[in-house]
Amino acid sequence: MVLGLFITLLIRFYLFVPVMVDGSSMMPTLHDGDRVIINRFGNVDRFDVVIFKDEGREYVKRVIGLPGDEITYKNDELYVNGKKQNESYLDTYKKQLGNGLLTDDFSTKDLIPSGVVPKGTVFVLGDNRRASKDSRIMGPIPESKILGTTPICYWPLEHAKFIK
């Protein structure tokens, strides 16, 4: 019984940590007050939703660029190292907007002195590009600040899903 309690506590407080989303920067994928699980295992890949700690608070954002990547947004289209990327998780949101762009044009060439995402960092954006404090403002995020990925939203039940 003690071993079972120890394993449960280990899983709950270290391996799969619950976190509440604060703010609307990840809408429509995640909403203010949603509860997600941090998975501390595995590698961080492009388009993973991650939680990182900066300035004394936790942020939930999507990884867009990995070390060495050149990121460009032009006419609301993402290009990584010159190749157009599909961001299907934004399709519904773009349709709801009607007119205007979700993301203003930018490039890592304009935001980062080297023009690419530096070694040991990632470039993150919120899915709600119009209202997100992300790498466009904060710069690349050190991988050491990433607490883990967020593969599951479990609360409220109407938002429960695997995060893509």
C-alpha positions in Angstrom: 0.0 0.0 0.0 2.8 2.4 0.8 4.5 1.6 -2.5 1.2 2.3 -4.3 0.8 5.6 -2.6 4.5 6.5 -3.4 4.0 5.6 -7.1 0.7 7.6 -7.2 2.4 10.7 -5.7 5.4 10.4 -8.0 3.1 10.3 -11.1 0.9 13.1 -9.8 3.6 15.5 -8.7 6.5 14.8 -11.1 5.5 12.9 -14.2 2.1 14.1 -15.2 1.4 17.4 -13.5 -2.0 19.2 -13.9 -1.9 22.9 -14.8 -4.7 25.4 -15.4 -4.6 27.6 -18.6 -4.6 31.3 -17.7 -5.7 33.6 -20.5 -6.9 33.3 -24.1 -3.6 33.2 -26.0 -4.1 29.5 -27.0 -7.7 29.9 -28.2 -9.3 28.1 -30.0 -7.2 25.1 -29.0 -7.3 25.8 -25.3 -9.5 28.2 -23.3 -9.0 30.3 -20.1 -9.6 27.9 -17.2 -9.0 24.7 -19.1 -7.0 22.1 -17.2 -4.2 20.3 -19.0 -1.6 17.7 -18.0 2.2 18.3 -18.4 4.1 15.3 -19.8 7.7 15.7 -18.7 8.9 12.8 -20.9 10.0 12.8 -24.5 11.3 15.3 -26.9 9.7 18.6 -27.8 8.8 18.6 -31.5 7.4 21.2 -33.9 3.7 22.0 -33.2 3.8 20.5 -29.7 2.0 22.6 -27.1 4.4 23.2 -24.3 4.3 24.8 -20.9 7.4 26.9 -19.9 8.2 29.1 -16.9 9.4 32.7 -17.5 9.1 35.8 -15.4 7.7 33.8 -12.5 4.7 32.5 -14.4 3.8 29.6 -16.6 3.0 30.0 -20.2 1.2 27.7 -22.6 2.3 28.0 -26.3 2.9 26.1 -29.4 6.4 25.3 -30.7 6.8 26.6 -34.2 10.6 26.7 -34.6 13.4 24.4 -33.5 17.1 25.3 -33.2 18.5 26.4 -36.6 15.1 27.1 -38.1 14.3 30.2 -40.0 10.6 31.1 -39.5 8.6 33.4 -41.8 5.0 34.4 -41.8 3.6 35.9 -45.0 -0.1 36.4 -45.8 -1.0 34.3 -42.8 1.0 31.3 -44.0 3.8 29.7 -42.0 7.1 28.9 -43.7 9.9 27.0 -41.9 13.2 27.1 -43.7 11.4 28.2 -46.9 8.8 25.3 -46.8 5.1 26.1 -46.4 3.7 24.4 -43.3 0.1 23.3 -42.7 -1.4 24.7 -39.5 -4.7 22.9 -39.6 -5.3 23.6 -35.9 -5.9 27.3 -37.0 -8.4 26.6 -39.8 -11.6 27.0 -37.8 -10.2 30.2 -36.1 -9.3 31.7 -39.5 -12.8 31.1 -40.8 -14.4 32.7 -37.8 -12.3 35.9 -38.4 -13.7 36.6 -41.8 -11.6 39.5 -42.8 -8.0 40.3 -41.8 -5.0 38.2 -40.9 -4.6 36.1 -37.8 -0.8 36.7 -37.9 1.0 39.8 -39.1 3.9 39.1 -41.4 7.3 38.6 -39.7 10.5 36.7 -40.0 13.1 35.5 -37.5 15.5 37.5 -39.7 13.9 40.6 -38.3 13.5 39.3 -34.7 16.7 37.4 -34.0 20.2 38.7 -34.7 21.3 35.4 -36.2 18.1 35.2 -38.3 17.5 31.6 -37.0 16.3 30.0 -33.8 19.4 29.7 -31.6 20.8 26.4 -30.4 19.1 25.3 -27.1 16.0 27.4 -27.7 12.6 27.1 -29.4 10.3 29.7 -31.1 6.8 29.6 -29.7 3.5 31.2 -30.7 0.1 31.2 -29.1 -2.7 29.9 -31.4 -4.6 33.2 -30.8 -1.9 35.1 -32.7 -3.7 38.4 -32.3 -3.5 38.2 -28.5 -0.4 36.3 -27.5 2.7 37.2 -25.6 5.1 34.8 -27.3 8.5 34.6 -29.1 7.6 37.6 -31.2 7.8 39.6 -28.0 9.8 37.4 -25.6 12.3 36.1 -28.1 13.3 32.4 -28.4 12.5 30.3 -25.2 15.4 28.3 -23.7 14.7 24.6 -23.7 15.7 24.5 -20.1 12.6 26.6 -19.2 10.2 24.1 -20.8 8.4 22.1 -18.1 6.9 19.6 -20.7 4.4 19.1 -23.4 0.6 19.2 -22.9 -0.9 16.3 -24.8 -4.3 16.2 -22.9 -6.9 18.7 -21.9 -9.1 17.0 -19.3 -11.3 19.7 -17.8 -13.9 21.0 -18.3 -15.3 17.9 -19.8 -16.7 19.7 -22.9 -13.1 20.7 -23.8 -11.6 17.3 -22.9 -9.4 16.1 -25.8 -6.0 15.1 -27.0 -4.2 18.3 -28.1 -3.0 18.4 -31.7 
